[in-house]
Amino acid sequence: MEVLRHGVVLTPSAPKLRTVLSLLAVQSSIVVRTDKIIEELWEDNPPASVTTTLQTYIYQLRKLLRLGTPPDGRGAGDAPADAALRTSPYGYALFLDPDMLDTTRFERLSDQGRRELEAGDMNAAADTLSHALRLWRGPALVDVGHGPVLRAEVLRLEEINRNTLERRIEADLYLGRHHELLGELTRLAAEQPTHEGFQGKLMLALHRAGRRSEALQVYQRTRSTLAGELGLDPSSDLEQLHRAVLAADESLALPQPRAPVTLSRTRPPRQLPPERTALVGRQPQVGAVLGALSARQHHAPPVVVITGPPGSGKSALCAQVGHRANGPYPDGQLYARLVDAQGRPADPRDVLAEFLRALDVPEDRIPGTLSERSRLFRTWTADRHVLVTLDDVVRADQLHPLVPASPDCGVLVTARRQLSAPVVTAVVEVGPLNVEEGLRLLVNVLGKHRVMQEEDAARKLVRLCDGLPTALQAAAALLQLRRHWPLSKVVKGSGLPSEPGTPNHHELFLYASVELSYRLAPPSVQRAFRKLTRLDLSTFTPRFASCLLDMTEAQTESLLDELVEFQLMVAELGTDGDLHYRFLPSVRAAGRLLLADAGPVDGSAAYRAVGAGHAHVS
């Protein structure tokens, strides 16, 4: 540990002060709870006057480093304005500019070098990674007492250091510096005899230096050490390298120099679809999504998921927010739909290829595998401001490879099902419109005079469509096409055959959206959906539905929960304390068109068996 200001050393000498300062520094700008500091200092044996003692340490740090906490948040005396030690009701936080910590500078340079290596700029990578490694003066926090948090931090820093060193050696080997590396690699291999990465790099350097026999000796020595100390055989990579050295394989020769992939363009991509008609009744959701996008994080971009039932207008909301958020993302707006024309989940590998083409990567430079494409995409986005919009995401594993690297980027997602993924930072629910909002939507399309002339029919149409914007837009589009129709004609569904099982207009409005969600569900969920939508019931308890589906109550509840997950049902807590699962009538009506066979389902026996209190006739 070393603390400098204006070239003057101000490092605390007292061991406990050094530990407190280290703990606050490695969690810079985060409130460290008092109990965590106490555990770090004394673990299970704090002194009787522990609170007073800790307050004394904080006072001494403030005095030594002149880290006051005036009301305006600036440092006291001649301390930098961006350095302050502040007290909260639960603990303490040390606020520092990132460049004031050598660990932060090291991690930033290490990450930059990794991106340069992945992009093929080996000279830049070797220089950057060497610069990062020169910041180390010895083992991390070797002169500071360790509690559980600092022990974990030491392990983390040492691992980053080791990875950075391996990458720098990899870049140097690529550049033909094998002679210069022999001394360093010999030392590293001796210090860490079971580290197969260092052993392999030493073998490669010796082979390229014309010392094949010594390279083979390194392999034999490593093999014996692994067997004797760990009871392991060498990894497949090391065995493959050994065979290549034995055969003098040409693949071990110096690689041909290649130009790094340069990702730049004069006009950034603007792939968002055009805005549709003006949104109605979505101002709270627009504000929530914009607020979640602007909530910057330290290490990753915000990922905001918009979710809601089929026909709720998730995609339209997403497009409008994307256009409104254009300002903070000058480097581009990328868009992809994560289901294909047949309703199958899109492969993120193909989506990444489209993104990279939009960023002007030549076709022959786009890597083949998903992981390589994702790394190249993250490399380009690491120091840029890009908005990625992903429509109709079906699974979390589609999302992960498409998230950019920089916290200055943003990701907007609409989901066909409820998603649970660590990268998601906010979820915004979109529900049906109320009647007044639905009327405004109809007025926007059909005109005020036509709607107000049949206001009662217009209100019935809003209720018939469950206030779902997609269904209302489809109904309004039909009425706009057939201007001679009164609104009541659509409400009644007249003009179509009236035989049993024949769909009315309102059943068609949501068909495409409901069908897509249905097709993406597992077969067991599809069967439950088909069977339950055939009944003239809107609400089910697991007990009642289990009789209809001929399953245990636990199995049935699991299926109902999956229907909620695919947003084909809604779950509500009833007054009886049980969960009740409900179809929106328009979703149920559209679902009936998906029936494979048209025969009626007799649920009366099951209804009598469990009692009428567990089902509600619609």
N, C-alpha and C positions, 0 to 999 in steps of 0.2 A: 504494500500500500504506500502511495505517495500522494500528498496533497500540495499543489503549488498554486500561488497567486502572484502575478507580476514577478515571477522568477524566485519568489521567496517560499521556502518549504514551511508548510504549516501542518505537517502530519501529526496527528495526536500520538502521544507516546504511551498513554494508559491503555492496557489491553482491552478493557471493557468499552472505552470510547471508540477504539478502532473497530470493534465488532459492531457497535451500534451504527457507526458511520457507514461501514461496509454494507450492512443489512439495508439501510435506507437508500444507499446509492444503487445497489443492484435492483431495487424496486423503485427506481426514481419515478416521481410524479404519482405514485400510488400510496394511498394511506395504508401504513403497516400497523395492524392492530397492536395495542399495548400487550395483550397476552402473548402474541407471537414474538415480540421483542424480548419479553421476559423469558420465554421458553428458549430463545436463541442464546441468551446470556447465561442462564442458570439451569436450563433443562428442567429436571424434576426437583431441584433444591434451591428455590429462590430464598433470599433472606427475609426476615420478618418485616423489615421496612422497605419492601421491594418497590412500592409506588414512589416513595420519596427518593429512593436511590436513583430510579430511572429518571425522574424529573431533574435531578441534579446532573445526570449525564447529558440530558438534552440542553440544559442551561450552559454547561461547560462547552458543548459543541457550538452553540450559538455564539458564545463569547469568543472562542478561539477562532472560528471561521467567519465571524461577523455576519451571521445569517439571521438577521432580525425578521420580523413579520409585521411591518407597518400596514395600515389599512389598505393602501393602494396596491399591495402585493409586491412592491419592489424591495430589493435587498437593503439592508441598513449600511450606513457608513460607505465604504468604498467597495462593498461586495457587488458583484454583477447584478444587474436588474433581474436576470432570469435565474438567480440562485436564491432559494429561500427554504427555510425549515419551518413548516407550519404545523400547528396543533389542530386536531379535530376531536370531537367528543369521544372517539374510539381509539385514537392512536396518533401517529405522526407521519408526515410526508415530506420528503426532501425533493424540492423542485429544482431541476437542473436543465440547462440547455443540453441537447443530446451531444454536442461536440465537446462538452466539458468532461465526458467520461471516455477513457481510452477503450473500454470494453465495447461501447456503442460504436466508436470509430472502427474498431476491429471487425465487428459483426457486419457493418455496412460495407467495408472493403472486401470482406470475405464473400458476401453475397454478390457484390459487383463482379468479383473475379470469377465466381461460379457462372454467372450469366455470360460473361465474355468467353469462358471455356465452352459452354454449351453452344454459343453462336459461332465457334470456330476461330475466334480472334486470339490465337495462342500467345502472341507477343504481349498483347495488352493484358491477358489473363495472368501470364507469368509475372509481369511487373506489378499488377494490382495485388496479387496474392503475396508476393514478396514484401510489399509495403505493409500489408496486414500483419504478416508474421514478425516484422521488425518491431511492432508495438509491444511484443512480449519481452519481459525482462527476467522471466523465471516462472516457476509454477504459480498458478492462480491463487491469490490470497494465502500464500504460504506463511506469511507473518501475521495472520489474523486468526483469532480463536473462532472455531466453527461450531455452530449449532446445526440443527437439521436443515434450515433453509440455505445457509451458506455452503454446507456440504454438497447439497444438490446443485447449487450454482457452480461450484468448482468442477463437478463432474460434467455439467453442461458445457462450460467454457473449454475444458480440456478436450471434449469430444469435437467441438467446432474447430479447435486448434488443430487437432489431428486430421480432420477432414480437409481443412485448408492446406495443410502441409502436403497431403496426398495429391490434392488437385494441382498445387504448384509444381510438384515433382512430375506429375503427368504432363503438364504443359512443357516443362523443360525437356522431358524425354521426347516429346513430339518435335521440339525444336532442334533435336540432335545434340543436346548438351550432356550426353551419357558419361563422357570422361569426367566432366566437372562434378557430376552427381555421385561418382563411385565412393568417395570418402564419406559423404553424408549418409548415403544409403547403407554402407558397411556399418557405420555407428548405429543407425536406427535399427537395422536388422539384429545387431548384437544386443541392444537394449530391450528389444521386444521380439524375442525369438519365435513367439507363436502368432505374430501379426503377419498373416499371409500376404496382405497387400504390400507391405514393405519388402518381404522376401521376394515376391514376384517382381517387383520393380528393380530390385538388385540383380536378379537373374537376367532381366531384359537388358539392363545397362551393361552387365558383364558380357552378354552375348554380342551386343552391338560394338563393344570395345574389342572384340576378337578373343575373348577369354571364356570360351564355351565350357572348358573343363571345370573352371571355377563356378560357373553358373550351375552346372550339374551337381557340384558339391554342395552348393547352397540348398538345392532341392532335397538332397539326401539328408542333410543336417536338419532341415525343417521337418521332414517326414519323421525322423527319429524323435525330435523334440515333441511334436504333436502327439505321437503315439505314447511316449513315455510320460508326459505331463498331463495330457488330457484324454488319452485313449482314443484319439481321433485319427482318421486318415486325412490326407490333404484334400482340399476342396477340388471340385471339378475344374475350376479355372486354373488352379496351380498345376494340376495334372496335365491339362491341355497344354499349358506353357512348357512343361517339362518335355512332353512329346514333340512339341514344335522345335525346342532347342536341340533335341536328339536328332531330328530330321533336318536341321538347318533350314527350317521352313521360311520361305520368302515373306510370309506374312509378318515376320518379326523385324523386317528391314524398316528403315525410316519411312514413314508415310510421305506420300507426295504432298507438297504444300497445296493448300486450297484456300481460296478467298473466303473470308468470313461471310456469313449470311447478313446482308445489310437490309434492314427493314425500314424503309422510309418512303414517303410519297408526298407529292406537292399538294394533293387534295386528300384530306383524310376521308375514310369511308363513312357514308351516311346511309345506313341500311334500314333504318326504321320504316315500317309501312306508313303511308299517309294517314293523317287523322281522319276519322270518320265524322259523323254528325256530332254536334256538341253533346257532351255528357250532361245528364240531368241527375241531380241528387247525389253526386259523388264528390262534392267539395271536401267533406271530412276525410274521405279515403285518399283523395289527391294530396291533401295536406299531410296526412300520416305517412304516405309513401315518400314524398319529398323530404319530410323531416327525417325519416329513417335513412334515406340516401345521404343526407348531409351530416349524419352522425359519424364522423371520421373515427377510425380505429388506428392503433399504433402499427399493427403488423399485417392487416388484411383488409380488403375492401368490404364495404357493407353489401350484404346480399339480402334483398327484400323480396319476400314471396307474397304474391297476391293470390288469394284462394277464395273459392265460393262455388255454389252449385252450378250445374250446366245452365248456360244462358244468362248468367248474372253479369256479363259484360267485362270479364277480367281482361281480355285482350285489348278491348277498346280503352279501358282505364290505363293499362300498361303503356299503350302507344301514346296517349295524351301526356302521361307523366314523362315519358322519354323525350318528347318534343319540348316540354317545358323545362326539362333539366339539361337542355343542350349546352347552356353556357359553361358549366363546370367541366365539360368533357370536350375540349378543343381537338383532341387527337383522334377522335372517331367515335362512331356509334355502330356497333355490330349487332346484327339481329339473326336469330335462327328459330325455326319451329322444330320442336323436338318430337313430333310425330310425322310420319310420311303420309303420302296421299292415300295409302291403304289403311291408315290408322295404326301402323306399327311404330313402336318406339324407334326414334332415329339413333344411329350410332354416333356417339360424340367424336369418334375418330374422323368421320366424314364431315361433321360440323367444323371441326378444327381445320380440316383441309380448306374448306370454304373461307373461313376466317383468314387463314394465312394467304390465300390467293388475293383476298380483298386488301391485304397489307402489302401486296406486290412481291410476295415470295415467288421466285420462279418455280415452275412445276417440278423440275428435276431436283430442286433443293428442299422440297417438302418431305420430311422423314416418313418412314413407312408405318411405324408403330404409334399407338395411342400415347404412350408415355413420352416418346420423343417429340411428337407434335405438341403435346401439352407443355413440355419444357421450353420449346421454341416460342410458343405463344406467351408463356410467362416471362421469358426473356425480353420480348418486345414490349410488354406492358409494364415492366418493372419500374420504369421511370416516366410513365406517361399517364394521361388522364383520359380514360376510355370508358364508355358506358356499354355494357353487354346486356342485351335483352334476349331472354330465352322464353319462348312461348310454348305452352303445353308440355311442360316437363312432366315426365311420368315417374321416373325413379331417381333416387338420390345419386346413384352412380353415373347418371347422365350429367349431373350438375358439377361434380367435383373437378373433372379435367378442364372445364370451360371457365373456371373462375380465374380472373387475371391476378397478377402478383401485387401490384401497387395498391396501398391503402387509398390513393387518390383516384382509383377507378371505382366503378359502381356496377352492381349486377341487379337487374330487374327480372323477376321470374313469375310466370303464371303457371299454376300447377293443376293437372287433371286429378290429382289426388293429394291428400294431406302429406306433406314431406317432413321427415325428421332427419336433419343433417347438421353436423357441427358448424358448417360454414354459414348456415342461415342466421342472420342477425336480427331480423324482424319479420313478422307475419301480419298482413293486413287482410281482414275478412271483408268480402263484398257480398251483401245480401240482396234480397228483393227490394224494389222501390215501393214506397207507399202509394196510395191511390192518387194523391195530388201530384206527386212526382211523375207517376205513370201518365196522367193526363197531360202534363207539360211535354213529355216525350212525344205523345200523339200530336199535340198542337204543333210542335217543331216540324213534324213531317207533313201533316195533313192540313195545317192551317187552323186558326182559332175558330173561324166561322163554321167549318164543317164539323169540328168536334163539339163545339158548344150547342150546335143544332140538335145533336143527339147525345147530350151529356150523360143521361142515364145509361145508354148503351155503351158509351165510352168507359164509364166507370165499371160496368160489368166486364168489358173486355180486359181492363187492367186486372181485375180480380181473376178472370178466367186464365190469364197468362201468369198468375201468381206474382205480378209485378216484376217479372224477369225481363230485362231490357232486350235480350235477343229475341224472345218470343214477341214482345211488343213491336220491335222493329220489323219483324217478318210480317206481322199482321198489318202494320201500317203500310209496308211496301205492297202488299196485296191490294189494299184499299186504294193506294195511289195509282196502281196499275189499272184497276177497275173503278174508275171515278164515278160510274153510275151506280155502284153498290152503296146502299146505306150501311152504317156500322153494324146495325142489328143483324144484317145478313151473315156477317162473320161470327157474331156472338152465337147465333142459332146454328151455324154450320150448314145453312141451307145451300142448295145448289150442288150438293154432293149426294150420292146414293145414301139411303138411310138403313140398309140392311144391317143386321147385327154384326158387330166386329168391324164395320167400315169406319175409317177414321174421319173425324170432323176436322175442320180447318185448324183448330187450336192444338190438335194432337200432332199436326205436322210441323208446327212452328219450332219445336225444340227437338225434333227427331234426330237431326244430324249431330247435335251436341251430345244428346243422351246416348245415341248409338256409339259414338266414339269412346265415351267413358266406359260404357258397357263392354265394348270389344277389348279394352285394356285390362279388364278385371279377370281374375282366375275363373276357371270353369265352375267351381263350386259357388262362387259369388254370382255368376251369371244365372245359374239354375235357381238360386234363391230369389234373385231379382225377377226372373220370368214368372215364377210361381206366385210371389207375393203381389206383383202388380196386376195379376189377373183377378184378384179379389176386389170387391167393392168395399174395401176397408182402407182407411188412411193411416191408422196408427196401430202399432203392435208392441206388446211386451215380449221379452224373450220366452216367457212361459207359453204364451199363446202361439207364437210363431213356431216354437219347437214342435207343437202338435201338427201344425200345417206342413212342416218340413220333414216330419218323422225323424227327428234328431234329439239328442240330449239338450237340455237347456243351456249348458255351457257351450256346446258346439254351435247352437243357434245364435247365442249372444256374440260369439266370435264372428260369425258371418254377418250379422247385423252391423257390428262395429266396422267390418271391412266395407260394407255398403256406405257407411258414413265416411270412411276414409276416402272412398272413390267419389264422395259427394253426391251420391244418388239417394241418400236418405239424410234426415236430420235427427239428432238425438236430443231429447229434453228430459229433465227430471220432473216426474209427475208429482202431484200432491200426495200420492201414497208413498213417496220416497223411492219408487222404482224408476228405472230408465224406461222411457217410451220412445220408440223409433217411428218416425213419420215420413211418408212420401209427400212431397209437394204435388198437388193434383196434376199440374201440367207435366211433371216428370213421370208420374205414374201413367198418364194418358199416352205420352210418347213411348213409354216402356212397353205398353201393350202391343205396339206394332212389331216388337221384336220377338213375339211369341212364335215358336217353331210349330206348335200345333194349336188349333183354335178351340178345342173342347173346353167347356166350363170347368172350373175347379170348385168342388163342393167343400167348403170349409165349415159347413154347419155342424158336423159331428164334433170337430175339434173345438168349435165355438162353444157348444154345449158342455164339452168336457172340462173346460177351464173356467167357464163362467163369463157372462157378458161384460163384466167389469173390466176385462183385460183387452177389449177391442172396441173401436169406435167406428160406427158406420158413417161413411162420408156422404 
